[in-house]
């Protein structure tokens, strides 16, 4: 998944399946870790050697990624539109 995917209006099905925190059947690779870091940076995480906000800042970025994932990748449960019969007084 590219960093631009986070900025895009909606994630594609392929992007949903390759989201950083979606469990994979394969061993995590360096490329996987770098992709996850780029995704976290795309939603505002700024890694620093001396980060006084760690772990709160990375947790906030992970929550933003989770929100994007839920919005675009999980089924949406919406109430059906309710129509009422016309009043025949």
Secondary structure, 3 states (H helix, E strand, C coil): CCHHHHHCCCCCHHHHHCCCCCCCCCCCCHHHHHHHHHHHHHCCCCCCCCCCCCCHHHHHHHHHHHHHHHHHHCCCCCCCCCCCCCCCC
